[in-house]
Amino acid sequence: MNDKKAVVIGGGLAGVEAAKQLSKKGVKVTLYEMKPRKFSPAHKSEKLAELVCSNSLKAERVGSAAGLLKAEMSLFGSVCVDAAYKAKVPAGGALAVDRDVFSDQITKSIESDENITLIREEITEIPSEGVVIIAAGPLVSDSLAQKIGELCGKDFLSFYDAAAPIVTADSIDMENAFTQSRYDRGGEDDYINCPLDKAQYEDFYEALVNAESADLHSFDKRKDVYEGCMPIEVLASRGKDSMRYGPLKPVGLTNPKTGHRPWANLQLRKENKDGTMYNLVGFQTNLKFPEQKRVFSMFPALKNAEFVRYGVMHRNTFLNSPGLLSYDFSLKKEPRIYFAGQISGVEGYMESASSGILAGYNAARRIFGEEPILLPKITMMGALSQYISDETVKNFQPMGAAFGIIDPLDERIKDKKQRYETLAKRSLDYFKTIDL
């Protein structure tokens, strides 16, 4: 590792960020990108860091989760944040970009970097020595996916998946909820229950079966629906009472406010060990995001719910990261190999880019014999890196930037805007104390 060289596989947002971080430290980087020799079903442009699904990089305001993430990335000299502002287009409070200008800016930055050699060919084998960062994305080629699977074993996942939404604990209306495990098995507060009476259930059912689903790319169209992760709207279409025998079953529960079993009941389960986020159990969905907000907020307990993550349904290729990756994005069983981007268990464009920053930054430190940096959970980048490596996380699903994964404040601030701004200030104040 004294030759100060590294290989990065994949020229997406994570890959270019990783390559740039290595280059800044004086490491000679070979960056492999299979386009234009070969394209995934989603990609059309020959340029690096191609944006596929949207041209929005989410909120710009620092007092938002997405805005804080970009502010932190800027402190590392993010090539993606820099290009985004050069390619910015009007979009209200969001940072949206001209996709071609954005990719063009980044491609030129990589091609002009004397420490980076860009090779346009598909990698089908993982280099057997030296530092390697795999940033191949969720649509990794079949040949490389097979090699990653051989490296990581059964913990490497590639399947059609439907994930349930997550809400913040503070936003749950406990006046319309109660804590109890079914049949009182387990801890009393293991689950938060969101009951519905008969009329409320029937209104919810009608809204759900008539709600609008998201369009799927051809490569995302589900060919094999597993019963264990069936979208809730598909289950509801099987009959009015189908949900009452599935995820909304009320058996084994008693609402202490009525003394009776609810007509239907949604259980919320802790998503993280701190109990700041809760998963809507059994509510995997492919509804459009505004529809999820509208329909799921029909539960009285969720009328003011803040959604940390909406449900999604798509082909997902990612690692079961908590069992495989360390907080620096290195592979526990072979630390010379790093993963970055959505394959590492983060969700979103800038989240992928931020993981590339930390993977590249820490890979460079390894090459120079230095200890990796561990950003604390008071920062968004630190919270994401610790989430994907937290072995207490069960039923792991990729996560995007959200204040729910950051350590809470010592003081309780009821006003959400003020609370988020205080969290952001705490993070950025921390970065003033360290030397990057």
N, C-alpha and C positions, 0 to 999 in steps of 0.2 A: 504493500500500500504506500510505498515511498515514491512511486513514480508519478504521483499527483495526476492521475488520469481517472476518468469515470465514463461510464456509458449510461445514457438515458434513452429509454425505449418509449417512443410516443411523442408526437409534436403537438399535442393539445395544450390546453391552458396549464395543466399541471406540469407537463414535460418541459415547456419553455421556461416556466418559472424555476424549475429545478436546475435546468441547464445554466440559467443566468446566475443563480446563487453560487453554483460551483465556479463559474467563470470569474465572478467577482473576487473569489478567494484565490485565484491563480491556478485553478485546476483546468487541465485540458479535457474538453468534453467531446465525446462523439454522440451526436443526437440522431437517432434513427426515426424516420417517419416513412410509413409505407405508401402514402399518397405521393405522386399520382399513379404509381405502379399498380396500386390496389386501393379500392375505396370500400369503406363499410357501407351498409345499406343507408346510413343516415347522412353521410358526408358527400359533398358535391365539389367543393373548392380544393384547389391544389395548395392553398395557403395554409400556414400553421395557425393554431388556435382558432379553428373555425367554430363559430357559434351556430348551433343547429336548430334548437327548438324555439328560441326567443332571442331578441336583441336587447332585452332588459337585463341589467345586472343588479336589479332590485333597488331598494331605497338608498338615497344618497346621504340623507341626514345622519350625522354621527350618532344621534340619540336613538337610532334604530339598530337592530342586530346586524343587518346587512351593511349599514353605513359604518358601524364600528369595525366590522371585519375589514372593510376596504381601507379604513384609516390605519389600522394596525399593519396591513400589508404594505401600505405606503412607506412605513418606517423601515421596512426591509428593502425598499427600492423596487417594488413590484413592477414588472414590465407590463403586466396586464392592466393594472390600475392606471399607469401612465398612458398606455395606448387608449384606454377607455375615455379618458378626458380629452385626448386629441381627436377622438372619433365621436364625441358626444353629440346627440341630437335631442331636441326638446321632448321631454316626457314627464312634465310635472315634477313631482318629488323623486322620481326614479332616475337612475343613471342608465340611460339607454344609448346605444351606439349604432353607428352605421357599420354593419357587419363587415363589409368589404374593407373599409378604411381601418377598422380595428385589426383585422387579420393581417392586412398589408403592413401596418405599423410594426406589428410583432415579428412578422416574417423578415422584414428588412433589418430589425434589430438583431435577430439571430444570425442572419446571413453576414452581417457586417462585423460580428464579434470574432476577433482573432483567436479567442480561446475555444470557440465552438466550431466543430466540423459537422455540417448537416449532411447526412447520407439518406437518400431517398430510396429505401428498399425495405421489404418486410423482414422482420426478425422472427425466426421460427424456433430459435434455441436461446436459452438464457445463458449468457457468458459464464463460463465455469470458474472464472477468477476475477478479482478486482471488484471495485465498487460499482454496483448496478442499481439504477432506479427504474422501476417498471411503472410507467404512467400511460398504460395502453388504453384506458377508458373502459366504459361499461359494454362497449361493442367490440371488445378485443377479438382479434382474428382467431379462428378455430384452432389453428396450429399452435399459436402461442398460448392460447387458453389451455390446451392439452398439457403443455409443459408446465404451466403454472399449477394446474391440477395435480400433476405428478409431484411437484415440489411441495405443495401445501396439503395434499391428501384430501380426505373427505370434507375438510373444512372450507374448501374452495367451492363457491356456489355459483351456479349458472342456471337460471330458471325463470319462468314467468311468475311474477310475484304481485300480490296485491297487499298493500300495507295499510294499516288503520291510522286514523288521525291521532294526534297528540295535543293535549291542552295543558295550559299552566294550572298548577294547583290553586294559585291565588284567585283565578277567575271562576272557579266552580262555586255555584251558589249553594252553600251547605244548608240553607234554610229549606231547600227543596231536595236535599240529598241526605243519606245516612251511611255510616260505616258499618259493615258487617260482612263476614265471609259466609259463603253459602253453607248452610247447616252448621254454622259457627265453627267450621274447620279452618284452622290457621289463626293468624292474628286478627284482632277486632278491626284494626284499621288497614288491613291488607288491601281491601277494596272499598271504593266509594260507590254507592249505589244511587242510580238516577231513576226513580220510579215514574211510571205513567199509569193513569187510570184508563178505563176503557175508551172514553171519548178522546183523550189525548193520544192514545195509541192509534186509533182509527184515523185521526187527522195526520199523524206522523206517517202511517202506512201509505195513505193517498199521496202525500207530498213526495215520499221516497220513490214510489213506483212511477211517478210522473216527472221526476227530476231528470235533468239533462246530463248525459254522460260525456266524458271527454273523448275526443277523437284519438284514435291510436294510429301510429305509423304502421306501415305494412309489416315491419319487422317486430312490432310489439303485439300484433294481433294474437290473442291467446289461443293456442291450439289444444291445450290440455288443462282444463280447469280442475284443480285439486279441491276436493270437498273441504279440506282443512283451511283453505285460504280463499274461499269463494266470496266475491264481492257481495256486500249486504244487499244491494239492489237486485242482484240476480237471485239471491235466496228469497227476497220478498216477492219476486215475480212468480214464485211457485205456489203462492197462496197467502191469504190474509194472516193466517195464524202461524205461518212457517217460522217467522222470527221468534214467536213465543215458545217454540220448541227448540230454538237454537240460541243465539247470543242474547236474546231478550227474555229468556226463560226466568220466571219469578220464583221457582221452587226453591225451598230452603231458606227463604228470606222473609223477614217481617219488618214492615215499615213502622218504626216506633211512634211516628206521628199519628198513625191510624190504628195501629194494633193489628193490622191485617196484611196478608200477602199482597204485593202490588199486582195489577193486571199484567203488566210487563215491566221489565227492569233491565237497564243497561248498567253493566259494571265497568268501573274505571280502575285500572291497575297501575301501580307506580311504574314509571318508565326509568327512573334513576334512583340510586340509593338515597339521595337527599330528599326525595319526595316532592320535588318542585315541578315535576311533569307527570301527567297521567295519560295512559293509553286507553282508547275506547275499545274495549275487548270485543273482538269478533266483528268489528266494523271496517274491515278491509273494503275498499271502494274504488270505483273508477269515475265517480261523479266529478263534474267540473268543480273547481275550488269554490267559486261563489255559491254553487248549489250545496256543497258540503256545509258551508257556513250557515246558509239559510235553513236547510232541512235539519241538521243535527242540533242547531240551536233551539229547535222546537221542544227539546227536553227542558223542563223548567230549571233543572240544575245547571244547564248549559246555556241559558239564555244570554249570558254575557261572556261566554267562553272566549278565551284568547287561544287561537290555534297556533301551536309551535310548528306543527307540520301537518299538512293535509294528506289524506290518503292518496295513494298512487297505485297504478297497475301498469306494469311494463316488464319487458325483458330486463333482468338485472344480473349483471355479472360482477360479483364483488367478493371480497374475502370475509370470512367470519372473523373480523379483525380482532376482537377482544381476546381470542385464543391464539392469535398468530402474530400480531404486530405489537411492538413497543410504542411508547408515546412519541418517539422520534421518527416513527414510520418505518423502522427497520424490522426485518423478519426475525423473530426471536430465535428460531432454530439456525438461521444463517444470517447474522447481522450485517454482512457486507451487502446484502440485497435489501433495497427499500422499495416500498410501494407508494404511489401518490395518485391523486385524482379520485374519481368515483369508485374505482376498483378497491381503494383503501377503506371505503366505508363512509365517505362524506358525500353530501348531496348538494348539487348546485354548481354553477359556473365558477363563482369566486371562491366558494369553499374548496373546489378542486384545485384552483390556482394557489390558494393559501397552503394546502397540503403539499403542493410542489415546492413552495418556498421553504417550508420546514424540512422536507425530505432533502432538498438540495443543500440547505444550510447545514444540516446535521451530517450529511454525507461528507461535506467538505471538512467539517471538524474531525470526523473519523479519519479521513485521509491524512490530516495533519496531527493525528494523535491526541486530539482534544476531546473532552467530555461533551456529550450532546447537550443542547439547551432544553430545559424543561420550563415552558411557560406555564404560569399558574392558571387556575380556573377562574381567576378574576379577569382574564383576558379571553376574547372570543377565540383566537387561534389556539390558546392553551386549552380551553374547554373542549374544543373539537378534537384536538389531538388526544386528550385524556378520555373523551367519550369513546373513541374508536379503539382504545386500548384498555378499557375498563372491564375486567373479567367478571364483574358483578352484573353487567348488562345481560339480560336474558332476551332470547328471541331477537337477536341483533338485526336492526335495519339501518340503512344509511341515514345520516342526520345532517341537516343544514344549520346555518347560523341561527341561533335563537337564544334569547336571554334566559330561557328556562334551563339551559345547561351550564350557565355561569353561576359561580358561588353567590348566594344571596347577600344582600347588604346586612350589616349589623343592625342598622336602624330600619324600621318599617316605614315606608313611604307609600301612602295610599294612591296618590296621583301617579298614574302609569307613565305619563310623559316625563315627569320629574324623576321618577324612579329609574327609568331607562337612561336618562341623561346623566344621572348620578353614577350608574353602573359604567357608562361609557367613560366618564371622567376618571373614575377609579382605575380603569384599564389603562388609559393613555398616561395617567400619572405614573403608573408602574413602569411603563416603557422609558420614562425619563430617568429611572434609577439604574438602568442597565446599559451596557455598551454593546451595541450590535455591530 
